[in-house]
Amino acid sequence: MDLTQAREKLAGCGQTHLLTWYDTLTEREQDALLEQIDALDLHLLDVFADFLNEGETQRGEIAPLNALTIPEINENLEKFESAGLDAIRQGKVGAVLLAGGMGTRLGCEMPKGMFDIGVNQPLYIFECLIRNLLAVVDRAGAYVPLFIMTSEKNDEQTRTFLKEMHYFGYNKEYVHFFVQETAPAVDENGSILLEEKGRIATSPNGNGGWFASMVNAGLLPLLKREGIEWLNVFAVDNVLQKIADPAFVGATILSGAASGSKVVSKSSPEECVGVLCLEDGIPSIVEYYEMTEEMRTRREPDGTLSYNYGVILNYLFRTDCLERLAGENMPVHVVHKKVPHIDQNGNLVTPDKPNAYKFETLVLDMIHMQDKCLSFEVDRQREFAPVKNAVGADSVETARELLRLNGVAL
């Protein structure tokens, strides 16, 4: 895209202010800005206009959804694991690590996966996760292709770190990287913000954008060539994640569902986790802040919470179903956030309260766009050790205690 084309594109949507400082930029900065403008998804401006007029789309009728419980899983464990191991040995299962985040809340300015959670020896979050996956590789006698989603901010650091660490023993031929796509931020009037005179303010497009980012990175032919029929997507910040878990894979395949979700029984009605449930009769996820007091505290006759099963961001999807979803427009959520930017005079503004809006797609919508999702309960002490905060709940210390409980040397 050249300058004339950029002006025409921006004039059509009232965003020509993005070129205010164009003439003051170096040639390299000009090219980078034009590239950003060329990639702008102007459909998001329509989404924002609809949001201003109508607000967020209202949720449907919500109802509880039962899970395949731990006792039920144990009764059928041999059958589930056999089916899962067969699928892994046949190369039908891939793993997708969502690792675009930074460790800012942990007190470090590096990719979160590079955080050292060890005490007496180094133990990196990436190392924990790859060890967990290697345990499955050893059982199956076959590697699981590992796709690592980075972000613009941490891609180079992540690739360099894992290369220097020799991928913690994982065969590098089975490791593939891709960068999560971004979306621009807008102010309360719908004007796209600049974070610098030659750079649009953008942010990752939400955890629901992972498959679209894979496709746009050119990885779909690889999935087809390798015969990968299932993708297990999981978050970087849970050091006890069991990835490509044969029992989970096998149970989902045998259930006939197009997707599966690992869940844990909530520790209390107030626990801040999304809950797998039914929305208009179809599996969906309700975030903790969306739940009413009645939903949080409602109980079944046996005393268990009706909305009991919290998701841990460990999902299994059929790739052919994901391909079909890629041809549809996923819901885009408009989120009020604090976004640093430059003002009309070119001065940096660092807000202390939400001042702008970001656009995100969410994995919960990917679940809701499937006809059936297997809710698969796991033991939270063995599979749920989130590292979200430096101290307090879901912190470095609580994760360390759970690692110790599971025999991991720190």
C-alpha positions in Angstrom: 0.0 0.0 0.0 1.3 3.4 -0.9 0.5 6.8 0.7 -2.3 7.7 -1.7 -4.0 4.3 -1.1 -3.7 4.7 2.6 -5.3 8.2 2.5 -8.2 6.8 0.5 -8.8 3.9 2.8 -8.7 6.1 5.9 -10.7 8.9 4.4 -13.5 6.5 3.8 -13.9 5.8 7.5 -12.8 9.1 9.1 -9.4 8.0 10.3 -7.0 10.2 8.4 -5.5 11.5 11.7 -3.4 8.3 11.6 -1.2 10.1 9.0 -0.8 13.3 10.9 2.9 12.8 11.5 3.7 10.8 8.4 6.0 13.4 6.9 8.1 13.5 10.1 8.8 9.7 10.0 11.8 7.9 8.6 11.3 5.9 5.5 11.3 2.7 7.5 8.7 4.1 10.0 6.6 5.2 7.1 6.6 1.8 5.5 5.7 0.2 8.8 2.8 2.5 9.3 1.5 1.9 5.8 1.7 -1.8 6.4 -0.4 -1.4 9.6 -3.0 0.7 7.8 -3.1 -1.9 5.0 -3.9 -4.6 7.5 -6.6 -2.6 9.4 -9.9 -4.5 9.7 -12.3 -1.7 9.2 -15.2 -4.0 10.0 -14.3 -3.5 13.7 -15.4 0.1 13.4 -18.9 -1.1 12.5 -18.7 -3.5 15.5 -17.9 -0.5 17.7 -20.8 1.5 16.2 -23.2 -1.3 16.9 -21.8 -1.6 20.5 -22.4 2.1 21.1 -26.0 1.8 19.8 -26.9 -1.6 21.3 -24.3 -2.6 23.9 -23.0 -6.1 24.2 -25.1 -8.9 22.8 -27.4 -10.3 25.4 -26.8 -13.9 26.6 -29.4 -16.6 25.9 -31.1 -18.8 28.5 -28.5 -20.3 30.8 -28.8 -23.7 32.4 -26.4 -26.1 34.3 -24.3 -28.7 32.4 -23.1 -31.8 34.1 -19.6 -33.2 33.6 -18.1 -36.6 33.1 -16.9 -36.9 36.7 -13.6 -38.2 38.0 -15.2 -41.5 39.3 -16.9 -42.0 35.9 -13.6 -41.4 34.2 -11.7 -43.8 36.4 -14.2 -46.5 35.7 -13.5 -46.2 32.0 -9.9 -45.1 32.2 -8.3 -48.0 30.3 -10.8 -47.6 27.4 -10.3 -43.8 27.2 -6.5 -44.0 27.4 -6.3 -46.7 24.8 -8.3 -44.6 22.3 -6.3 -41.5 23.1 -2.9 -43.2 22.8 -4.0 -44.7 19.5 -4.9 -41.3 18.1 -1.6 -39.8 19.3 0.4 -42.7 17.7 -1.4 -42.2 14.5 -0.4 -38.5 14.5 -4.0 -37.2 14.8 -3.4 -35.0 17.8 -1.6 -31.6 18.0 -1.1 -29.2 20.9 -1.4 -25.4 20.8 0.2 -23.4 23.6 -1.2 -19.9 24.0 2.0 -18.0 25.1 1.5 -14.5 23.9 1.4 -12.9 27.4 4.1 -11.1 29.3 5.0 -11.6 32.9 4.2 -8.0 34.0 1.9 -9.1 36.8 4.6 -11.4 38.1 7.0 -8.5 38.3 9.1 -9.3 35.1 9.1 -7.7 31.7 9.6 -11.0 29.7 7.3 -13.6 28.2 5.4 -15.3 30.9 6.6 -18.7 29.9 10.2 -17.6 30.6 9.3 -16.9 34.3 11.5 -18.9 36.7 9.2 -20.5 39.2 12.0 -22.5 40.8 13.4 -22.0 44.3 16.7 -23.9 44.6 17.2 -24.4 40.9 15.8 -22.9 37.7 12.4 -24.1 36.7 10.7 -22.2 33.9 7.0 -22.2 33.1 7.8 -23.3 29.6 9.9 -26.1 31.1 7.0 -27.3 33.3 4.6 -27.5 30.3 7.0 -29.2 28.0 7.9 -31.8 30.6 4.2 -32.5 31.0 3.9 -33.0 27.2 7.1 -35.2 27.1 5.5 -37.5 29.6 2.8 -38.3 27.1 5.3 -38.6 24.3 7.1 -41.2 26.3 3.9 -43.2 27.0 2.8 -43.1 23.4 6.2 -43.5 21.8 5.3 -40.7 19.4 5.7 -36.9 19.3 2.8 -34.6 19.5 3.3 -31.6 17.1 3.5 -28.5 19.3 2.3 -25.1 18.0 3.3 -22.1 20.1 1.4 -18.9 19.7 3.4 -15.8 20.6 2.6 -12.1 20.3 4.3 -9.2 18.5 5.9 -8.2 21.8 7.4 -11.5 22.8 7.9 -13.5 19.6 11.6 -13.0 19.2 12.3 -13.5 22.9 10.3 -16.7 23.0 11.9 -18.3 20.0 15.4 -17.3 21.1 14.9 -18.6 24.7 13.4 -22.0 23.7 16.2 -22.4 21.1 18.9 -21.6 23.7 17.2 -24.1 26.1 17.1 -26.7 23.3 13.3 -26.8 23.7 13.8 -28.5 27.1 14.4 -31.8 25.4 11.5 -31.6 22.9 12.3 -32.5 19.3 12.5 -29.1 17.5 11.2 -30.7 14.3 7.8 -30.9 16.0 7.8 -27.3 17.3 6.1 -24.6 15.2 5.6 -20.9 16.1 3.0 -18.4 14.9 2.2 -14.9 16.0 -1.2 -13.9 17.3 -3.0 -11.3 15.2 -3.8 -7.9 16.7 -6.7 -5.4 16.6 -6.5 -1.6 16.9 -7.8 0.3 20.0 -10.2 3.1 19.6 -11.2 6.0 21.8 -14.7 6.6 23.0 -15.6 8.3 19.7 -14.3 5.4 17.6 -11.1 7.1 16.5 -8.2 4.7 16.2 -5.4 5.5 18.6 -1.7 5.9 17.9 0.8 4.6 20.5 3.6 6.5 18.6 3.6 8.9 15.8 4.3 6.1 13.4 2.6 3.2 15.1 -1.1 2.3 15.7 -2.1 1.2 19.2 -2.9 -2.5 18.9 -3.4 -5.4 21.2 -3.8 -9.2 20.8 -7.2 -10.1 19.4 -8.3 -12.4 22.3 -7.9 -16.1 23.1 -10.5 -16.9 20.5 -8.3 -15.8 17.7 -5.7 -18.6 18.0 -7.0 -20.8 15.1 -7.5 -17.9 12.7 -4.0 -16.8 13.5 -2.7 -20.3 12.8 -4.5 -20.3 9.4 -3.2 -16.8 8.5 0.3 -17.9 9.4 0.0 -20.6 6.8 -0.2 -23.6 9.1 -3.4 -25.2 7.8 -1.6 -27.1 5.0 0.7 -28.6 7.6 -2.3 -29.8 9.7 -3.7 -31.4 6.6 -0.4 -32.9 5.4 0.3 -34.4 8.8 -3.3 -35.7 9.3 -3.9 -33.7 12.5 -7.5 -34.2 13.3 -7.6 -32.8 16.9 -6.0 -29.7 18.5 -5.6 -29.5 22.3 -5.3 -25.8 23.1 -4.1 -24.7 26.5 -2.8 -21.6 28.4 0.8 -20.9 29.4 -0.1 -19.8 32.9 -1.1 -23.2 34.4 2.1 -25.1 35.2 0.2 -28.4 35.9 -1.6 -28.5 32.6 -1.8 -32.1 31.3 -1.4 -31.7 27.5 -2.6 -34.2 24.9 -3.8 -36.2 27.9 -4.7 -39.6 26.5 -7.8 -40.1 28.7 -9.2 -36.7 27.8 -8.5 -37.2 24.1 -9.9 -40.7 24.1 -13.0 -39.8 26.1 -13.8 -36.9 23.7 -13.3 -39.0 20.6 -15.5 -41.8 21.9 -18.2 -39.3 23.0 -18.7 -38.2 19.4 -18.4 -34.6 20.5 -16.7 -32.0 18.3 -14.9 -30.5 21.3 -14.0 -31.2 24.9 -13.2 -29.0 27.9 -11.3 -29.9 31.0 -13.0 -28.6 34.1 -12.5 -28.5 37.9 -15.1 -28.5 40.7 -15.2 -25.0 42.0 -13.5 -24.4 45.4 -16.3 -22.0 46.4 -19.3 -20.2 44.9 -17.2 -17.1 44.6 -14.2 -18.6 42.8 -13.3 -16.4 39.8 -13.5 -19.0 37.0 -15.7 -19.3 34.0 -18.3 -22.1 34.2 -19.2 -24.5 31.5 -22.9 -24.6 31.1 -25.7 -24.6 28.5 -26.9 -21.5 26.7 -30.1 -22.0 24.7 -29.4 -25.7 25.0 -25.9 -25.5 23.5 -22.6 -25.8 25.5 -21.2 -22.4 26.4 -19.1 -20.7 29.1 -20.4 -18.0 31.5 -17.6 -15.9 33.0 -17.6 -15.5 36.7 -18.5 -11.7 36.5 -21.6 -12.6 34.4 -23.0 -14.9 37.0 -25.9 -13.7 39.1 -25.9 -14.3 42.9 -28.7 -17.0 42.3 -26.5 -18.8 39.8 -23.4 -18.7 42.0 -25.1 -20.1 45.1 -27.7 -22.4 43.5 -27.3 -26.1 44.7 -28.5 -29.5 43.6 -30.4 -31.8 46.0 -27.0 -33.5 46.9 -25.5 -30.2 47.9 -23.2 -29.6 45.0 -23.2 -26.3 43.2 -25.5 -26.4 40.1 -22.9 -24.3 38.2 -20.0 -26.3 39.6 -17.6 -26.9 36.8 -15.0 -24.2 36.1 -12.9 -24.2 32.9 -9.1 -24.1 33.1 -8.4 -23.2 29.4 -7.6 -26.6 28.3 -9.8 -27.5 25.3 -9.8 -30.1 22.5 -11.2 -29.2 19.1 -11.8 -31.2 15.9 -9.8 -29.4 13.2 -12.5 -29.9 10.5 -15.0 -28.2 12.7 -12.5 -25.4 13.3 -12.1 -25.0 9.6 -15.8 -24.5 9.2 -15.8 -21.9 12.0 -13.0 -20.1 10.3 -15.4 -19.3 7.4 -17.9 -17.7 9.8 -17.7 -14.4 11.7 -16.9 -15.1 15.3 -18.5 -12.7 17.8 -16.2 -9.7 18.6 -16.3 -8.4 22.1 -15.7 -4.7 22.8 -13.8 -4.3 26.1 -13.1 -1.1 28.0 -9.4 -0.9 28.9 -6.5 1.5 29.8 -4.6 2.2 26.6 -1.5 4.4 26.5 -1.5 6.6 23.4 -0.4 10.0 22.0 -2.7 12.9 21.9 -3.4 15.4 19.1 -0.2 17.2 20.0 1.9 14.1 19.9 2.3 13.9 23.7 2.2 10.5 25.5 -1.0 9.9 27.6 -0.7 7.2 30.3 -4.3 6.7 31.6 -5.0 5.7 35.2 -8.5 4.4 34.3 -10.1 2.8 31.3 -10.0 5.3 28.4 -10.4 3.3 25.2 -11.8 0.1 23.7 -10.2 -3.1 22.5 -11.6 -5.8 20.3 -11.4 -9.5 21.3 -12.6 -12.8 20.2 -13.0 -15.4 23.0 -12.6 -19.2 23.1 -15.9 -19.4 24.9 -17.6 -18.5 21.7 -15.7 -21.3 19.9 -17.3 -23.7 22.4 -20.7 -22.3 21.9 -20.4 -22.6 18.1 -20.1 -26.4 18.4 -23.1 -28.7 18.7 -21.6 -30.7 21.6 -18.8 -30.3 24.1 -17.6 -33.0 26.5 -17.2 -31.6 30.0 -14.3 -33.6 31.5 -13.6 -33.2 35.2 -10.0 -33.3 36.5 -8.4 -33.2 40.0 -7.6 -29.5 40.6 -4.7 -30.3 42.8 -3.1 -32.3 40.0 -4.0 -30.2 37.0 -4.8 -26.6 38.1 -2.0 -24.4 39.3 -2.5 -21.0 37.6 0.3 -18.4 37.9 -1.6 -15.2 37.4 -0.3 -13.0 40.3 2.9 -12.4 42.2 1.2 -13.0 45.5 -2.1 -14.1 46.9 -4.6 -16.4 45.1 -3.4 -18.1 41.9 0.1 -16.8 42.5 3.7 -17.9 42.2 3.6 -19.3 45.8 0.3 -21.2 45.4 1.6 -22.8 42.2 4.9 -23.8 43.9 3.0 -25.5 46.7 1.0 -27.5 44.1 4.1 -28.4 42.2 5.7 -29.7 45.4 2.5 -31.7 46.1 2.9 -33.3 42.7 6.5 -34.3 43.4 8.2 -31.6 41.3 11.6 -30.5 42.6 11.9 -26.8 43.0 
